[in-house]
Amino acid sequence: MPNRADWVPTKCAGCGSEQLKRAELSMHGKLGFLGPAYRFDVYICKECGYSELFFQGAKWIM
């Protein structure tokens, strides 16, 4: 299984800038496709605003 350093972006996929900030996003859903709770790491480019989501885990999986 790859470790976290293997998939953390170092450059923006949109503009190539190295100015990225990290945030954590949670999505909650009661019914249907989303399930109870998902967590993502979000990397947002400070130059152009491009963002990428990386799955961390789900409450029902862990």
Legacy VTK file of the C-alpha trace (Angstrom):
# vtk DataFile Version 3.0
C-alpha trace
ASCII
DATASET POLYDATA
POINTS 62 float
0.000 0.000 0.000
1.469 3.406 -0.952
2.192 5.856 1.831
0.833 9.386 1.937
4.022 10.992 0.545
3.571 9.001 -2.690
0.355 10.811 -3.660
0.646 14.287 -2.076
0.878 16.783 -4.966
3.852 19.137 -5.088
2.683 21.169 -8.112
-0.676 22.415 -9.319
-2.072 20.262 -12.130
-3.764 23.354 -13.587
-0.964 25.939 -13.780
2.199 24.216 -12.463
2.586 26.485 -9.419
4.156 25.036 -6.269
2.033 27.278 -4.002
-0.486 24.770 -2.618
-2.452 24.820 0.608
-4.001 21.773 2.273
-7.464 21.591 3.814
-9.620 18.737 5.077
-13.137 18.250 3.724
-15.903 16.074 5.156
-19.071 15.070 3.346
-22.000 13.578 5.177
-25.035 11.900 3.720
-27.904 10.118 5.385
-29.194 8.031 2.489
-28.038 6.765 -0.854
-24.660 6.939 -2.542
-22.683 9.120 -0.091
-23.141 6.910 2.948
-22.579 8.222 6.471
-19.315 10.225 6.307
-16.377 10.589 3.939
-13.132 12.509 4.587
-10.864 14.003 1.930
-7.595 15.921 1.809
-8.011 18.931 -0.471
-5.033 20.640 -2.113
-5.843 24.121 -3.427
-3.542 26.189 -5.648
-2.946 29.683 -4.246
-2.287 31.040 -7.768
-5.225 29.794 -9.862
-7.612 28.162 -7.341
-7.448 24.699 -8.933
-8.199 21.992 -6.343
-7.765 18.228 -6.080
-9.529 15.885 -3.648
-7.825 12.800 -2.219
-9.886 10.215 -0.330
-8.813 9.713 3.319
-11.446 7.345 4.607
-15.064 6.785 5.475
-16.692 6.333 8.849
-18.303 3.059 7.793
-15.015 1.661 6.347
-12.700 2.443 9.280
LINES 1 63
62 0 1 2 3 4 5 6 7 8 9 10 11 12 13 14 15 16 17 18 19 20 21 22 23 24 25 26 27 28 29 30 31 32 33 34 35 36 37 38 39 40 41 42 43 44 45 46 47 48 49 50 51 52 53 54 55 56 57 58 59 60 61
